[in-house]
Amino acid sequence: MAKRRPAPADKNKAAVRRYFRLVMAGKPKDAIVLFAKGARHHNPYLPAGIDALLASIAEVQAGDSTTPTDAVFKVGRLIADGDNVAAYTTLVSASDPSSGMRQVHIFRFRGGRIAEYWDVTQTAPEGAPNTPNMW
């Protein structure tokens, strides 16, 4: 019996999982191989270019005081639709899981590589009445 070939959506989701594995391993710059030539991100707080995005992630990992030293990063749902994959992630303090942030990342693929990237972040507001259900 012939092996089933992964659908493009499955391959794209696997690339997103690889991206996050590299980020979690402290090697975000190694993820450059997952991006298409001329890929772009849509984060208004960073300079243009995927190099700037990956350098920013590396900078945060190197000692951003806003990230808890006991931070736990988790990839939740991955949803694929055509050439797009959306990923839901959380970053919380192990000692204070009521704090932290959650993000939705959207990746658009072209030819098996990431061509565009968006991220939307929501932080847990202090004293939020529904904090346990944020995660």
The first five atom37 places (N, CA, C, CB, O) and aatype in JSON, in Angstrom:
{
  "aatype": [12, 0, 11, 1, 1, 14, 0, 14, 0, 3, 11, 2, 11, 0, 0, 19, 1, 1, 18, 13, 1, 10, 19, 12, 0, 7, 11, 14, 11, 3, 0, 9, 19, 10, 13, 0, 11, 7, 0, 1, 8, 8, 2, 14, 18, 10, 14, 0, 7, 9, 3, 0, 10, 10, 0, 15, 9, 0, 6, 19, 5, 0, 7, 3, 15, 16, 16, 14, 16, 3, 0, 19, 13, 11, 19, 7, 1, 10, 9, 0, 3, 7, 3, 2, 19, 0, 0, 18, 16, 16, 10, 19, 15, 0, 15, 3, 14, 15, 15, 7, 12, 1, 5, 19, 8, 9, 13, 1, 13, 1, 7, 7, 1, 9, 0, 6, 18, 17, 3, 19, 16, 5, 16, 0, 14, 6, 7, 0, 14, 2, 16, 14, 2, 12, 17],
  "atom_mask": [
    [1, 1, 1, 1, 1],
    [1, 1, 1, 1, 1],
    [1, 1, 1, 1, 1],
    [1, 1, 1, 1, 1],
    [1, 1, 1, 1, 1],
    [1, 1, 1, 1, 1],
    [1, 1, 1, 1, 1],
    [1, 1, 1, 1, 1],
    [1, 1, 1, 1, 1],
    [1, 1, 1, 1, 1],
    [1, 1, 1, 1, 1],
    [1, 1, 1, 1, 1],
    [1, 1, 1, 1, 1],
    [1, 1, 1, 1, 1],
    [1, 1, 1, 1, 1],
    [1, 1, 1, 1, 1],
    [1, 1, 1, 1, 1],
    [1, 1, 1, 1, 1],
    [1, 1, 1, 1, 1],
    [1, 1, 1, 1, 1],
    [1, 1, 1, 1, 1],
    [1, 1, 1, 1, 1],
    [1, 1, 1, 1, 1],
    [1, 1, 1, 1, 1],
    [1, 1, 1, 1, 1],
    [1, 1, 1, 0, 1],
    [1, 1, 1, 1, 1],
    [1, 1, 1, 1, 1],
    [1, 1, 1, 1, 1],
    [1, 1, 1, 1, 1],
    [1, 1, 1, 1, 1],
    [1, 1, 1, 1, 1],
    [1, 1, 1, 1, 1],
    [1, 1, 1, 1, 1],
    [1, 1, 1, 1, 1],
    [1, 1, 1, 1, 1],
    [1, 1, 1, 1, 1],
    [1, 1, 1, 0, 1],
    [1, 1, 1, 1, 1],
    [1, 1, 1, 1, 1],
    [1, 1, 1, 1, 1],
    [1, 1, 1, 1, 1],
    [1, 1, 1, 1, 1],
    [1, 1, 1, 1, 1],
    [1, 1, 1, 1, 1],
    [1, 1, 1, 1, 1],
    [1, 1, 1, 1, 1],
    [1, 1, 1, 1, 1],
    [1, 1, 1, 0, 1],
    [1, 1, 1, 1, 1],
    [1, 1, 1, 1, 1],
    [1, 1, 1, 1, 1],
    [1, 1, 1, 1, 1],
    [1, 1, 1, 1, 1],
    [1, 1, 1, 1, 1],
    [1, 1, 1, 1, 1],
    [1, 1, 1, 1, 1],
    [1, 1, 1, 1, 1],
    [1, 1, 1, 1, 1],
    [1, 1, 1, 1, 1],
    [1, 1, 1, 1, 1],
    [1, 1, 1, 1, 1],
    [1, 1, 1, 0, 1],
    [1, 1, 1, 1, 1],
    [1, 1, 1, 1, 1],
    [1, 1, 1, 1, 1],
    [1, 1, 1, 1, 1],
    [1, 1, 1, 1, 1],
    [1, 1, 1, 1, 1],
    [1, 1, 1, 1, 1],
    [1, 1, 1, 1, 1],
    [1, 1, 1, 1, 1],
    [1, 1, 1, 1, 1],
    [1, 1, 1, 1, 1],
    [1, 1, 1, 1, 1],
    [1, 1, 1, 0, 1],
    [1, 1, 1, 1, 1],
    [1, 1, 1, 1, 1],
    [1, 1, 1, 1, 1],
    [1, 1, 1, 1, 1],
    [1, 1, 1, 1, 1],
    [1, 1, 1, 0, 1],
    [1, 1, 1, 1, 1],
    [1, 1, 1, 1, 1],
    [1, 1, 1, 1, 1],
    [1, 1, 1, 1, 1],
    [1, 1, 1, 1, 1],
    [1, 1, 1, 1, 1],
    [1, 1, 1, 1, 1],
    [1, 1, 1, 1, 1],
    [1, 1, 1, 1, 1],
    [1, 1, 1, 1, 1],
    [1, 1, 1, 1, 1],
    [1, 1, 1, 1, 1],
    [1, 1, 1, 1, 1],
    [1, 1, 1, 1, 1],
    [1, 1, 1, 1, 1],
    [1, 1, 1, 1, 1],
    [1, 1, 1, 1, 1],
    [1, 1, 1, 0, 1],
    [1, 1, 1, 1, 1],
    [1, 1, 1, 1, 1],
    [1, 1, 1, 1, 1],
    [1, 1, 1, 1, 1],
    [1, 1, 1, 1, 1],
    [1, 1, 1, 1, 1],
    [1, 1, 1, 1, 1],
    [1, 1, 1, 1, 1],
    [1, 1, 1, 1, 1],
    [1, 1, 1, 1, 1],
    [1, 1, 1, 0, 1],
    [1, 1, 1, 0, 1],
    [1, 1, 1, 1, 1],
    [1, 1, 1, 1, 1],
    [1, 1, 1, 1, 1],
    [1, 1, 1, 1, 1],
    [1, 1, 1, 1, 1],
    [1, 1, 1, 1, 1],
    [1, 1, 1, 1, 1],
    [1, 1, 1, 1, 1],
    [1, 1, 1, 1, 1],
    [1, 1, 1, 1, 1],
    [1, 1, 1, 1, 1],
    [1, 1, 1, 1, 1],
    [1, 1, 1, 1, 1],
    [1, 1, 1, 1, 1],
    [1, 1, 1, 0, 1],
    [1, 1, 1, 1, 1],
    [1, 1, 1, 1, 1],
    [1, 1, 1, 1, 1],
    [1, 1, 1, 1, 1],
    [1, 1, 1, 1, 1],
    [1, 1, 1, 1, 1],
    [1, 1, 1, 1, 1],
    [1, 1, 1, 1, 1]
  ],
  "atom_positions": [
    [[0.84, -1.17, 0.0], [0.0, 0.0, 0.0], [0.9, 1.25, 0.0], [-0.97, -0.01, 1.22], [1.86, 1.33, 0.76]],
    [[0.57, 2.18, -0.85], [1.36, 3.41, -0.96], [1.1, 4.32, 0.24], [1.03, 4.16, -2.27], [-0.01, 4.4, 0.75]],
    [[2.17, 4.99, 0.66], [2.03, 5.94, 1.76], [1.25, 7.16, 1.29], [3.4, 6.35, 2.31], [1.41, 7.62, 0.16]],
    [[0.42, 7.67, 2.17], [-0.33, 8.88, 1.85], [0.62, 10.07, 1.91], [-1.54, 9.08, 2.84], [1.37, 10.23, 2.88]],
    [[0.6, 10.89, 0.89], [1.4, 12.1, 0.89], [0.71, 13.16, 1.73], [1.64, 12.62, -0.54], [-0.5, 13.32, 1.66]],
    [[1.48, 13.87, 2.54], [0.86, 14.92, 3.34], [0.26, 16.0, 2.44], [1.89, 15.54, 4.32], [0.87, 16.4, 1.45]],
    [[-0.91, 16.45, 2.79], [-1.55, 17.55, 2.07], [-0.74, 18.81, 2.3], [-3.03, 17.74, 2.51], [-0.04, 18.92, 3.31]],
    [[-0.82, 19.79, 1.38], [-0.09, 21.05, 1.61], [-0.39, 21.68, 2.97], [-0.42, 22.05, 0.51], [0.51, 22.23, 3.61]],
    [[-1.63, 21.6, 3.42], [-1.98, 22.17, 4.72], [-1.22, 21.47, 5.84], [-3.5, 22.07, 4.97], [-0.78, 22.12, 6.79]],
    [[-1.06, 20.15, 5.75], [-0.3, 19.41, 6.76], [1.17, 19.81, 6.74], [-0.44, 17.89, 6.53], [1.79, 19.95, 7.79]],
    [[1.72, 20.0, 5.55], [3.13, 20.43, 5.43], [3.3, 21.83, 6.01], [3.59, 20.4, 3.95], [4.29, 22.11, 6.69]],
    [[2.35, 22.7, 5.74], [2.43, 24.07, 6.27], [2.35, 24.07, 7.79], [1.31, 24.94, 5.67], [3.09, 24.79, 8.46]],
    [[1.44, 23.25, 8.34], [1.35, 23.16, 9.8], [2.64, 22.6, 10.39], [0.16, 22.28, 10.21], [3.07, 23.03, 11.46]],
    [[3.25, 21.65, 9.71], [4.52, 21.09, 10.19], [5.61, 22.17, 10.18], [4.96, 19.88, 9.31], [6.44, 22.21, 11.08]],
    [[5.61, 23.04, 9.17], [6.59, 24.13, 9.11], [6.38, 25.11, 10.26], [6.5, 24.87, 7.76], [7.35, 25.61, 10.84]],
    [[5.12, 25.39, 10.61], [4.83, 26.27, 11.74], [5.3, 25.62, 13.04], [3.31, 26.6, 11.82], [5.88, 26.29, 13.89]],
    [[5.06, 24.33, 13.2], [5.55, 23.63, 14.4], [7.08, 23.71, 14.47], [5.09, 22.13, 14.39], [7.64, 23.92, 15.55]],
    [[7.74, 23.56, 13.34], [9.21, 23.65, 13.3], [9.66, 25.06, 13.68], [9.76, 23.27, 11.89], [10.62, 25.23, 14.43]],
    [[8.96, 26.06, 13.16], [9.28, 27.45, 13.5], [9.24, 27.64, 15.03], [8.27, 28.43, 12.81], [10.18, 28.17, 15.62]],
    [[8.16, 27.2, 15.65], [8.04, 27.37, 17.1], [9.05, 26.51, 17.87], [6.62, 27.03, 17.55], [9.52, 26.93, 18.93]],
    [[9.38, 25.32, 17.37], [10.41, 24.51, 18.03], [11.74, 25.25, 18.04], [10.56, 23.13, 17.33], [12.45, 25.25, 19.05]],
    [[12.09, 25.87, 16.92], [13.33, 26.64, 16.85], [13.3, 27.83, 17.8], [13.59, 27.11, 15.41], [14.28, 28.11, 18.49]],
    [[12.17, 28.53, 17.83], [12.03, 29.67, 18.74], [12.17, 29.2, 20.18], [10.68, 30.39, 18.53], [12.9, 29.8, 20.97]],
    [[11.47, 28.12, 20.54], [11.52, 27.62, 21.92], [12.9, 27.08, 22.3], [10.48, 26.53, 22.1], [13.25, 27.07, 23.48]],
    [[13.66, 26.64, 21.31], [15.02, 26.14, 21.58], [16.03, 27.29, 21.66], [15.44, 25.14, 20.48], [17.22, 27.06, 21.83]],
    [[15.54, 28.53, 21.53], [16.44, 29.67, 21.59], [17.22, 29.9, 20.31], [0.0, 0.0, 0.0], [18.27, 30.53, 20.32]],
    [[16.7, 29.39, 19.19], [17.36, 29.51, 17.9], [16.46, 30.16, 16.86], [17.81, 28.13, 17.41], [16.31, 29.62, 15.76]],
    [[15.84, 31.31, 17.18], [14.9, 31.89, 16.21], [15.54, 32.25, 14.87], [14.28, 33.11, 16.8], [14.89, 32.16, 13.83]],
    [[16.81, 32.65, 14.9], [17.46, 33.04, 13.64], [17.61, 31.86, 12.69], [18.82, 33.65, 13.91], [17.71, 32.05, 11.48]],
    [[17.64, 30.63, 13.22], [17.73, 29.44, 12.38], [16.44, 29.21, 11.58], [18.03, 28.2, 13.24], [16.43, 28.46, 10.61]],
    [[15.36, 29.87, 12.0], [14.08, 29.71, 11.31], [14.04, 30.43, 9.97], [12.96, 30.23, 12.19], [13.06, 30.31, 9.24]],
    [[15.07, 31.18, 9.64], [15.1, 31.91, 8.37], [14.89, 30.97, 7.18], [16.43, 32.65, 8.22], [14.35, 31.38, 6.15]],
    [[15.31, 29.71, 7.32], [15.17, 28.75, 6.21], [13.71, 28.42, 5.9], [15.93, 27.46, 6.55], [13.41, 27.87, 4.84]],
    [[12.81, 28.74, 6.82], [11.39, 28.44, 6.62], [10.67, 29.54, 5.84], [10.71, 28.24, 7.96], [9.52, 29.36, 5.43]],
    [[11.33, 30.67, 5.64], [10.71, 31.82, 5.0], [11.08, 31.91, 3.52], [11.12, 33.11, 5.72], [12.21, 31.61, 3.13]],
    [[10.12, 32.33, 2.72], [10.34, 32.54, 1.29], [11.2, 33.79, 1.07], [8.99, 32.67, 0.55], [11.24, 34.69, 1.91]],
    [[11.87, 33.82, -0.05], [12.63, 35.02, -0.41], [11.64, 36.18, -0.51], [13.42, 34.81, -1.76], [10.58, 36.06, -1.13]],
    [[11.99, 37.3, 0.1], [11.12, 38.47, 0.07], [9.96, 38.4, 1.04], [0.0, 0.0, 0.0], [9.05, 39.24, 0.98]],
    [[9.97, 37.42, 1.95], [8.88, 37.3, 2.94], [8.83, 38.57, 3.77], [9.08, 36.05, 3.86], [9.82, 39.29, 3.93]],
    [[7.63, 38.84, 4.3], [7.5, 40.03, 5.14], [6.62, 39.74, 6.34], [6.91, 41.2, 4.33], [5.78, 38.84, 6.33]],
    [[6.87, 40.53, 7.38], [6.04, 40.45, 8.58], [5.24, 41.75, 8.66], [6.91, 40.24, 9.88], [5.56, 42.73, 7.99]],
    [[4.2, 41.74, 9.48], [3.3, 42.88, 9.58], [3.25, 43.43, 11.0], [1.9, 42.5, 9.13], [2.22, 43.94, 11.43]],
    [[4.35, 43.33, 11.73], [4.42, 43.86, 13.09], [4.83, 45.33, 13.0], [5.44, 43.04, 13.97], [5.94, 45.63, 12.56]],
    [[3.95, 46.26, 13.39], [4.25, 47.68, 13.24], [5.35, 48.19, 14.18], [3.01, 48.48, 13.46], [5.83, 49.31, 14.0]],
    [[5.74, 47.39, 15.17], [6.74, 47.83, 16.14], [8.17, 47.46, 15.75], [6.42, 47.24, 17.48], [9.12, 47.81, 16.44]],
    [[8.32, 46.75, 14.63], [9.64, 46.3, 14.2], [9.96, 46.83, 12.81], [9.71, 44.77, 14.2], [9.05, 47.1, 12.02]],
    [[11.25, 46.99, 12.51], [11.63, 47.36, 11.15], [11.19, 46.26, 10.17], [13.16, 47.59, 11.04], [10.95, 45.12, 10.58]],
    [[11.08, 46.61, 8.91], [10.69, 45.64, 7.88], [11.74, 44.54, 7.76], [10.5, 46.35, 6.52], [12.91, 44.74, 8.09]],
    [[11.3, 43.39, 7.3], [12.21, 42.28, 7.03], [12.14, 41.18, 8.06], [0.0, 0.0, 0.0], [12.01, 41.44, 9.25]],
    [[12.24, 39.96, 7.58], [12.19, 38.79, 8.45], [13.41, 38.74, 9.36], [12.09, 37.51, 7.62], [13.32, 38.28, 10.49]],
    [[14.56, 39.22, 8.86], [15.75, 39.26, 9.72], [15.48, 40.09, 10.97], [16.95, 39.84, 8.95], [15.9, 39.72, 12.07]],
    [[14.78, 41.22, 10.81], [14.46, 42.08, 11.96], [13.52, 41.37, 12.93], [13.83, 43.4, 11.49], [13.68, 41.49, 14.14]],
    [[12.56, 40.64, 12.4], [11.63, 39.89, 13.25], [12.38, 38.85, 14.08], [10.55, 39.2, 12.39], [12.21, 38.78, 15.3]],
    [[13.2, 38.05, 13.42], [13.91, 36.98, 14.12], [14.95, 37.54, 15.09], [14.59, 36.05, 13.11], [15.17, 36.97, 16.16]],
    [[15.59, 38.64, 14.73], [16.55, 39.29, 15.64], [15.83, 39.82, 16.87], [17.29, 40.44, 14.93], [16.37, 39.76, 17.98]],
    [[14.63, 40.34, 16.7], [13.86, 40.84, 17.83], [13.5, 39.72, 18.8], [12.58, 41.53, 17.33], [13.57, 39.89, 20.01]],
    [[13.12, 38.57, 18.26], [12.8, 37.42, 19.1], [14.05, 37.0, 19.88], [12.25, 36.24, 18.26], [13.98, 36.72, 21.07]],
    [[15.18, 36.94, 19.2], [16.44, 36.56, 19.86], [16.8, 37.55, 20.96], [17.58, 36.47, 18.84], [17.29, 37.17, 22.02]],
    [[16.57, 38.83, 20.7], [16.85, 39.88, 21.69], [16.0, 39.7, 22.95], [16.59, 41.27, 21.08], [16.5, 39.79, 24.07]],
    [[14.73, 39.43, 22.75], [13.82, 39.21, 23.89], [14.3, 38.0, 24.69], [12.35, 38.99, 23.41], [14.33, 38.03, 25.92]],
    [[14.68, 36.94, 23.99], [15.12, 35.73, 24.68], [16.44, 35.95, 25.42], [15.28, 34.6, 23.68], [16.73, 35.25, 26.4]],
    [[17.23, 36.91, 24.97], [18.53, 37.16, 25.6], [18.43, 37.93, 26.9], [19.42, 37.91, 24.64], [19.42, 38.07, 27.62]],
    [[17.25, 38.42, 27.23], [17.16, 39.09, 28.52], [16.19, 40.24, 28.6], [0.0, 0.0, 0.0], [16.46, 41.21, 29.31]],
    [[15.1, 40.17, 27.92], [14.07, 41.19, 28.04], [13.48, 41.11, 29.44], [12.97, 41.0, 26.95], [12.99, 40.05, 29.85]],
    [[13.51, 42.21, 30.16], [13.03, 42.22, 31.55], [11.52, 42.05, 31.65], [13.44, 43.51, 32.22], [11.01, 41.82, 32.75]],
    [[10.79, 42.16, 30.55], [9.34, 42.0, 30.62], [8.93, 40.53, 30.53], [8.67, 42.79, 29.49], [7.77, 40.19, 30.81]],
    [[9.85, 39.66, 30.15], [9.55, 38.23, 30.07], [9.96, 37.56, 31.36], [10.25, 37.58, 28.86], [11.12, 37.68, 31.76]],
    [[9.05, 36.85, 32.04], [9.41, 36.19, 33.31], [10.53, 35.18, 33.1], [8.18, 35.49, 33.91], [10.6, 34.52, 32.07]],
    [[11.4, 35.07, 34.09], [12.51, 34.11, 33.99], [12.0, 32.68, 34.01], [13.51, 34.33, 35.12], [12.69, 31.77, 33.55]],
    [[10.81, 32.46, 34.54], [10.23, 31.12, 34.57], [9.11, 30.97, 33.53], [9.69, 30.81, 35.97], [8.14, 30.25, 33.74]],
    [[9.28, 31.67, 32.41], [8.26, 31.68, 31.37], [8.05, 30.3, 30.77], [8.64, 32.66, 30.27], [8.99, 29.53, 30.56]],
    [[6.79, 30.0, 30.5], [6.4, 28.75, 29.85], [5.66, 29.12, 28.58], [5.51, 27.84, 30.79], [4.61, 29.77, 28.63]],
    [[6.21, 28.71, 27.44], [5.61, 29.0, 26.14], [4.96, 27.73, 25.63], [6.68, 29.53, 25.12], [5.57, 26.66, 25.62]],
    [[3.71, 27.85, 25.21], [2.99, 26.68, 24.69], [2.31, 27.03, 23.38], [1.95, 26.19, 25.71], [1.75, 28.11, 23.21]],
    [[2.39, 26.1, 22.46], [1.67, 26.21, 21.2], [0.38, 25.44, 21.37], [2.51, 25.68, 19.98], [0.39, 24.25, 21.68]],
    [[-0.72, 26.13, 21.17], [-2.03, 25.48, 21.29], [-2.53, 25.0, 19.95], [0.0, 0.0, 0.0], [-1.93, 24.13, 19.32]],
    [[-3.61, 25.54, 19.53], [-4.24, 25.12, 18.28], [-3.49, 25.6, 17.05], [-5.66, 25.61, 18.23], [-2.94, 26.7, 17.03]],
    [[-3.47, 24.75, 16.03], [-3.02, 25.13, 14.7], [-4.19, 24.89, 13.76], [-1.74, 24.32, 14.26], [-4.75, 23.79, 13.73]],
    [[-4.54, 25.89, 12.99], [-5.67, 25.79, 12.08], [-5.18, 26.17, 10.68], [-6.85, 26.7, 12.54], [-4.62, 27.25, 10.49]],
    [[-5.4, 25.29, 9.72], [-4.97, 25.55, 8.35], [-6.19, 25.79, 7.46], [-4.14, 24.37, 7.81], [-7.21, 25.13, 7.57]],
    [[-6.03, 26.76, 6.58], [-7.06, 27.08, 5.6], [-6.34, 27.51, 4.33], [-8.05, 28.19, 6.11], [-5.8, 28.61, 4.26]],
    [[-6.33, 26.66, 3.34], [-5.6, 26.98, 2.11], [-4.12, 27.17, 2.41], [0.0, 0.0, 0.0], [-3.48, 26.31, 3.0]],
    [[-3.58, 28.31, 1.99], [-2.17, 28.62, 2.2], [-1.9, 29.3, 3.53], [-1.67, 29.48, 1.08], [-0.79, 29.79, 3.76]],
    [[-2.88, 29.35, 4.39], [-2.74, 30.04, 5.68], [-2.78, 29.06, 6.84], [-3.84, 31.1, 5.84], [-3.53, 28.08, 6.83]],
    [[-1.95, 29.35, 7.85], [-1.99, 28.6, 9.1], [-2.06, 29.61, 10.23], [-0.74, 27.65, 9.26], [-1.28, 30.56, 10.28]],
    [[-3.02, 29.41, 11.13], [-3.13, 30.25, 12.33], [-2.72, 29.4, 13.52], [-4.59, 30.82, 12.51], [-3.09, 28.24, 13.64]],
    [[-1.94, 30.01, 14.4], [-1.46, 29.31, 15.6], [-1.82, 30.14, 16.82], [0.08, 29.06, 15.54], [-1.66, 31.36, 16.83]],
    [[-2.31, 29.47, 17.85], [-2.64, 30.11, 19.13], [-1.55, 29.72, 20.11], [-4.07, 29.69, 19.65], [-1.29, 28.53, 20.3]],
    [[-0.91, 30.7, 20.74], [0.16, 30.42, 21.7], [-0.06, 31.19, 22.99], [1.53, 30.77, 21.1], [-0.75, 32.2, 23.03]],
    [[0.56, 30.68, 24.05], [0.54, 31.38, 25.33], [1.95, 31.45, 25.89], [-0.41, 30.67, 26.34], [2.78, 30.57, 25.64]],
    [[2.22, 32.52, 26.62], [3.48, 32.7, 27.33], [3.1, 33.17, 28.73], [4.44, 33.74, 26.6], [2.63, 34.29, 28.91]],
    [[3.31, 32.31, 29.71], [2.93, 32.63, 31.08], [4.08, 32.32, 32.03], [1.67, 31.84, 31.5], [5.0, 31.58, 31.69]],
    [[4.0, 32.9, 33.21], [4.95, 32.62, 34.28], [4.5, 31.34, 34.98], [5.04, 33.81, 35.28], [3.33, 31.21, 35.34]],
    [[5.42, 30.42, 35.17], [5.09, 29.17, 35.87], [4.65, 29.45, 37.3], [6.28, 28.22, 35.86], [3.82, 28.73, 37.85]],
    [[5.23, 30.49, 37.92], [4.9, 30.8, 39.32], [3.64, 31.66, 39.45], [6.06, 31.51, 39.98], [3.04, 31.71, 40.52]],
    [[3.24, 32.32, 38.36], [2.03, 33.15, 38.39], [1.3, 33.0, 37.06], [2.38, 34.64, 38.67], [1.36, 33.9, 36.21]],
    [[0.6, 31.88, 36.87], [-0.07, 31.63, 35.6], [-1.21, 32.59, 35.27], [-0.59, 30.24, 35.6], [-1.78, 32.51, 34.19]],
    [[-1.56, 33.49, 36.2], [-2.61, 34.46, 35.89], [-2.04, 35.63, 35.08], [-3.26, 34.98, 37.19], [-2.79, 36.44, 34.55]],
    [[-0.71, 35.71, 34.98], [-0.1, 36.77, 34.2], [0.37, 36.2, 32.86], [1.09, 37.43, 34.96], [0.29, 34.99, 32.64]],
    [[0.85, 37.05, 32.0], [1.4, 36.6, 30.73], [0.63, 37.13, 29.55], [0.0, 0.0, 0.0], [-0.1, 38.12, 29.65]],
    [[0.8, 36.46, 28.43], [0.13, 36.91, 27.21], [-0.24, 35.71, 26.36], [1.02, 37.88, 26.42], [0.3, 34.61, 26.49]],
    [[-1.15, 35.97, 25.5], [-1.52, 34.99, 24.49], [-1.43, 35.67, 23.14], [-2.95, 34.4, 24.75], [-1.6, 36.89, 23.02]],
    [[-1.16, 34.88, 22.13], [-1.0, 35.43, 20.8], [-1.69, 34.55, 19.77], [0.48, 35.58, 20.46], [-1.86, 33.35, 19.95]],
    [[-2.07, 35.2, 18.69], [-2.49, 34.49, 17.49], [-1.49, 34.88, 16.42], [-3.98, 34.84, 17.07], [-1.27, 36.06, 16.15]],
    [[-0.89, 33.88, 15.81], [0.08, 34.07, 14.74], [-0.56, 33.58, 13.45], [1.44, 33.33, 15.04], [-1.17, 32.51, 13.44]],
    [[-0.44, 34.33, 12.4], [-0.98, 33.92, 11.11], [0.18, 33.87, 10.12], [-2.12, 34.9, 10.62], [0.92, 34.84, 9.95]],
    [[0.31, 32.73, 9.47], [1.36, 32.52, 8.48], [0.7, 32.29, 7.13], [2.29, 31.32, 8.88], [-0.22, 31.47, 7.02]],
    [[1.16, 33.0, 6.1], [0.7, 32.71, 4.72], [1.87, 32.07, 3.99], [0.2, 34.01, 3.97], [2.99, 32.59, 4.01]],
    [[1.61, 30.95, 3.37], [2.64, 30.19, 2.67], [2.58, 30.42, 1.16], [2.5, 28.7, 2.97], [1.53, 30.67, 0.58]],
    [[3.76, 30.34, 0.56], [3.89, 30.37, -0.9], [4.98, 29.38, -1.26], [4.22, 31.84, -1.44], [6.13, 29.53, -0.82]],
    [[4.63, 28.37, -2.03], [5.62, 27.39, -2.45], [6.24, 26.63, -1.29], [0.0, 0.0, 0.0], [7.41, 26.26, -1.35]],
    [[5.47, 26.38, -0.23], [5.96, 25.61, 0.9], [6.77, 26.41, 1.91], [0.0, 0.0, 0.0], [7.28, 25.85, 2.88]],
    [[6.89, 27.71, 1.7], [7.64, 28.56, 2.64], [6.73, 29.69, 3.12], [8.93, 29.14, 1.97], [5.75, 30.06, 2.47]],
    [[7.09, 30.23, 4.28], [6.31, 31.33, 4.86], [6.57, 32.59, 4.05], [6.65, 31.54, 6.37], [7.72, 33.03, 3.92]],
    [[5.51, 33.18, 3.52], [5.63, 34.39, 2.71], [5.22, 35.64, 3.49], [4.77, 34.27, 1.45], [5.74, 36.73, 3.25]],
    [[4.29, 35.47, 4.44], [3.85, 36.59, 5.26], [3.56, 36.09, 6.67], [2.58, 37.28, 4.66], [3.21, 34.93, 6.89]],
    [[3.73, 37.02, 7.63], [3.54, 36.67, 9.03], [2.87, 37.84, 9.75], [4.89, 36.31, 9.71], [3.29, 38.99, 9.61]],
    [[1.83, 37.54, 10.52], [1.14, 38.51, 11.37], [1.12, 37.94, 12.79], [-0.32, 38.8, 10.85], [1.1, 36.72, 12.97]],
    [[1.13, 38.81, 13.79], [0.91, 38.35, 15.16], [0.05, 39.38, 15.9], [2.27, 38.12, 15.9], [0.21, 40.59, 15.73]],
    [[-0.84, 38.86, 16.71], [-1.74, 39.69, 17.51], [-1.57, 39.24, 18.95], [-3.25, 39.57, 17.03], [-1.69, 38.06, 19.25]],
    [[-1.29, 40.2, 19.84], [-0.98, 39.87, 21.23], [-2.03, 40.45, 22.18], [0.41, 40.39, 21.6], [-2.49, 41.57, 22.0]],
    [[-2.39, 39.66, 23.17], [-3.28, 40.12, 24.23], [-2.62, 39.76, 25.55], [-4.71, 39.47, 24.11], [-2.33, 38.6, 25.82]],
    [[-2.38, 40.78, 26.38], [-1.79, 40.53, 27.7], [-2.91, 40.38, 28.73], [-0.82, 41.67, 28.11], [-4.01, 40.9, 28.56]],
    [[-2.6, 39.67, 29.77], [-3.57, 39.49, 30.85], [-3.58, 40.78, 31.67], [-3.22, 38.25, 31.75], [-2.58, 41.11, 32.31]],
    [[-4.68, 41.51, 31.68], [-4.73, 42.74, 32.47], [-4.76, 42.44, 33.96], [-5.95, 43.58, 32.08], [-5.38, 41.48, 34.4]],
    [[-4.08, 43.27, 34.72], [-4.05, 43.07, 36.17], [-5.46, 43.15, 36.73], [-3.13, 44.13, 36.85], [-6.23, 44.06, 36.41]],
    [[-5.8, 42.18, 37.57], [-7.11, 42.16, 38.21], [-8.24, 41.73, 37.29], [0.0, 0.0, 0.0], [-9.41, 41.93, 37.63]],
    [[-7.92, 41.15, 36.15], [-8.97, 40.72, 35.23], [-9.87, 39.68, 35.89], [-8.36, 40.14, 33.93], [-9.36, 38.74, 36.51]],
    [[-11.2, 39.81, 35.78], [-12.1, 38.87, 36.45], [-12.15, 37.49, 35.78], [-13.48, 39.46, 36.5], [-12.62, 36.53, 36.4]],
    [[-11.67, 37.38, 34.54], [-11.77, 36.1, 33.84], [-10.39, 35.54, 33.48], [-12.62, 36.26, 32.56], [-10.26, 34.8, 32.51]],
    [[-9.37, 35.88, 34.25], [-8.01, 35.42, 33.95], [-7.9, 33.91, 33.8], [-7.08, 35.88, 35.02], [-7.23, 33.46, 32.88]],
    [[-8.52, 33.1, 34.67], [-8.35, 31.64, 34.51], [-8.82, 31.14, 33.14], [-9.11, 30.89, 35.61], [-8.3, 30.14, 32.64]],
    [[-9.78, 31.79, 32.54], [-10.29, 31.34, 31.25], [-9.57, 31.97, 30.06], [-11.75, 31.63, 31.15], [-9.92, 31.68, 28.91]],
    [[-8.57, 32.83, 30.32], [-7.79, 33.38, 29.22], [-6.93, 32.31, 28.58], [-6.91, 34.52, 29.7], [-6.62, 32.4, 27.39]],
    [[-6.54, 31.29, 29.33], [-5.57, 30.33, 28.85], [-6.24, 29.06, 28.46], [-4.52, 30.06, 29.89], [-5.58, 28.12, 28.03]]
  ]
}
